[in-house]
Amino acid sequence: MGTPDFSVPVLEACVEAGHDVVAVYSQPPRPAGRGKKDRPSPVQARAEALGIPVRHPVSLKGAAEQDDFASLNADIAVVVAYGLILPQVILDAPQHGCLNIHASLLPRWRGAAPIHRAIMAGDTETGVCIMQMEAGLDTGPVLLRQTLTIEATETTGGLHDRLSTMGAKLIVEALASLPSLTAQAQADEGVTYASKIDKAEARIDWAQGACDVARLINGLSPFPGAWSEANGERVKCLRAEVVDDALSAGEVKLSNGRLIVGTGDGAVSILTLQRAGKKAAEAAIVTQGWTPPARFT
C-alpha cells in the first residue's frame, strides 16, 4: 500500500524477495501535465508493469472496500507513504496486521513530512523504522530501526532516495525475521510531529540566521523549493551551505563563481538555484549568463 516514488523500491524489493504480492493499493490517478489527463501514481504504474492487480479506492471507510480488502486473505500488509487513513477493520484484516515503513527515528517526526522536517530542524541523523500499525498517528511499536547520517548540505531529495532504499532493504529483513522480532513500544519522551509542508513556508527570510536559512533551503529542495525575489523575479534556492562572510541580510556577492548571500547572522553560499522558466543548475553555471541583483528580497 503506497503511492509516490518513495514507495516504488519497497514494492520491487518485496517482489524480488519472492513474496506473493496479491494486490497493490495506491491513491487514485490524478490529473497531471498540460492536458490534465489522469496519471497513475508511480506505485500503480510499477505494479501494473509487474502484472500485479491494483486497487485505488478514494477511501477505505466503506463496507464494500473493507470487504474487498478482507477477501484478499493477506498474511500481512506493507504500508509506505500510502496517503489514506486505515480504519481499525483494515488494520486487523491481515493475519499479521499492517507494517509501516516510516522515514524517521520514531517517536521523533511522526506525521506527514519527516524528511523535510529533519533537515529543516538541523538534525544530524535520521533513519527508518518498521512499525506495527495501530490507530494512532505513527504511534505503533517498532520492530526494526536503522540510522543514517544527514550530510551537511544534503537536500530532502537526496535524503529521500537514500531512505527509500534503506526502507526497502529493512522491510525485506523484517518480513524474513517476523516470527523472531519483538516489537518495542515507542518512548514517551522526544515525541515531535512533522506537519505537512505549507508553500507559505518557502519564502526565504534573509534576516534569519545563516544556519536556519541553509536548513530551510536544503529541507525544501526540490519541492516546493525555497525562494526569494531578485529584481522582481522569483528565484528558487535549492542547495546551500553556511560560509564565513560578512554581508547584510539579503546582500549578494559573486566570488569566483560562488553566489554568497548575507543573512541576519553570517552568510550562505547558494550552491544550486533555479531562475523562473529555467532548469536548476549550479550557481557557477547560472551566473555565467545572469548577473544577480545587489540584494535578494
Secondary structure as GFF3:
##gff-version 3
##sequence-region A 1 297
A	DSSP	three_ten_helix	5	7	.	.	.	ID=ss1
A	DSSP	alpha_helix	8	16	.	.	.	ID=ss2
A	DSSP	beta_strand	24	25	.	.	.	ID=ss3
A	DSSP	beta_strand	30	32	.	.	.	ID=ss4
A	DSSP	beta_strand	37	39	.	.	.	ID=ss5
A	DSSP	alpha_helix	42	49	.	.	.	ID=ss6
A	DSSP	beta_strand	54	55	.	.	.	ID=ss7
A	DSSP	alpha_helix	63	70	.	.	.	ID=ss8
A	DSSP	beta_strand	77	79	.	.	.	ID=ss9
A	DSSP	alpha_helix	88	92	.	.	.	ID=ss10
A	DSSP	beta_strand	98	102	.	.	.	ID=ss11
A	DSSP	beta_strand	110	111	.	.	.	ID=ss12
A	DSSP	alpha_helix	114	120	.	.	.	ID=ss13
A	DSSP	beta_strand	125	132	.	.	.	ID=ss14
A	DSSP	beta_strand	142	149	.	.	.	ID=ss15
A	DSSP	alpha_helix	156	177	.	.	.	ID=ss16
A	DSSP	three_ten_helix	178	180	.	.	.	ID=ss17
A	DSSP	beta_strand	193	194	.	.	.	ID=ss18
A	DSSP	three_ten_helix	199	202	.	.	.	ID=ss19
A	DSSP	alpha_helix	210	219	.	.	.	ID=ss20
A	DSSP	beta_strand	226	230	.	.	.	ID=ss21
A	DSSP	beta_strand	233	243	.	.	.	ID=ss22
A	DSSP	beta_strand	252	255	.	.	.	ID=ss23
A	DSSP	beta_strand	258	262	.	.	.	ID=ss24
A	DSSP	beta_strand	267	274	.	.	.	ID=ss25
A	DSSP	beta_strand	281	282	.	.	.	ID=ss26
A	DSSP	alpha_helix	283	286	.	.	.	ID=ss27
###
